[in-house]
């Protein structure tokens, strides 16, 4: 059965207690990146001792740490810049230490410089909630980054080199590599290509370096902007046993202009998606992602308000019980 998890930053807070009270026992966690890089190697966030403390902290609060969803610096690797060897060392250390500690899945991405991008974090949503949204018209004339215009082949070549090095490391460590899609799945943005932006490109990723540990993080909010049949995409990758991690969220619109919605009001048939996960035998974790900020909560972390998460967890639990009870 699919497992419900929640994204919990590696600092205990009331959110940890609320999520536990909602019946969630699986954590998607992060590293203590606030420590910075100007420390001895054994104190870096991805060192064995640092990860061990993070893992035991989750476990002490009653959570299993199923996925690590934070990364060392990787922009030099992606853009083939000087200094990438040091970044590659960081990644190898991370994967090896995850294996030693029994953390089974690493969610990474291949977006250079800019991660998930929105043009508004205060878009009015149902009942006055605040949602995040994206409108390409507002950003298409934004200046290039300091890296200028970069060709997609640069990212494909760097990704292939990266996988040829880290996949054998991950195989030996027993750690799954789950590639998160570009958010939004649109290219280029400010001169930078985004190659994890289509179903075809995801298959190309899997075929670049075939391995049981080379797989995907199926973020539904992005995949539903890549295809008109998300359940079919789930089946396509699920039948290959390549779905390692799931983000459950939804949107209205297309990749050029969309708003993130409550989980029950977007464009996707969420019930059909849950049935697809069941049918392909997916038994990994699924976490709600990017929720509107609701009354009584603040918008300090757009997409991650506490009350909105509780609504999403309840909705996801209902789908899980309905589908697996059929």
C-alpha positions, 0 to 999 in steps of 0.5 A: 500500500502507498504510504502517506508521509509529510515533509518535515524540516529537520528542526522539531516544531509544533508541525511535527506534533500536529502531523503525528496526531494526524496519523502520519508516521513517515517523514520526508526530511532534510539536512541541517543546511544552516550549518554551512560549508565552512566547517570540517568535513565531518561536520558538513550536513551530509557527513555521517555524524550530521545525518545520523543526528538528523535521522535519530531525531526523526525516529525519536519523535516516532517517524521513519525517515524514508526520503531525504529531500535536500541536496548539497551544492550542485550548480557547478556540476549541472553547468559544467563549471570549475569546482564541480569535482568538489560538489561531486565529492559532496554528493558521493559522501551523501549517498554513501552515508545515506546507505550506511544509515539506512536512508533509502531514497534521495530526491534530487533535481536538475534545475540550474541556479533556480529551483521551483519558481512562482510569480505570485505567492498571494493569489486568491484561492477558495474562501480567501486562502492564498495560493502560489501561481505562475505566469510566464508572461510576467517573467519571459522578459526578465534579464538573463542570469549571470550565466547567460544563455545555456544550451540544453545539451550542457545539462544533458551531458552533465547529467550523463556524466553525473549518473555514470559516477553516482549510479554505481555508488548508489547501487553499492549503498542501496540508495534510490535516486529519485529525479524531481521534475522542473517546476514549472516544466518549461524551458528556457527560463531566464536563459537557463534550460530545464530538461526534466520537463516532459514524459519523453525526457524522463524516459531519456533519463532512465535510459541514459544509465539503466539501473534499478536505482535510477528513477523518478520523483513523480511530482503530480503538480508538474507531471499533470502539466506535461500530459493530459493523462496523468494516470497513464503516465503513472502506469507507464513509469510504475510498470517499469518500477521507476517511481521511487517517491510521489508528491501529491498536488494539483493545479489549474491551467497549463505550464505557461500559466497556472495556479496551485489548488487545494487537492480536491479542486484541481484539473487532475482526477486524483482518485484515478491517480491513486488507483494507478499507484495501486495497480502498478504496486507502488508501495513507497511514500507519497507526501502532500505538496504545496498547499494554499495558506488557510485562515488562521495560518501565516504565509511565511512559507508559501505552499507549506502552511500547517493547516493546509497540510492537515487538509491535504493529509485528510484528503489523501487518507480518504483516497487511500482508504477508498482505493485500497478498500475496493 
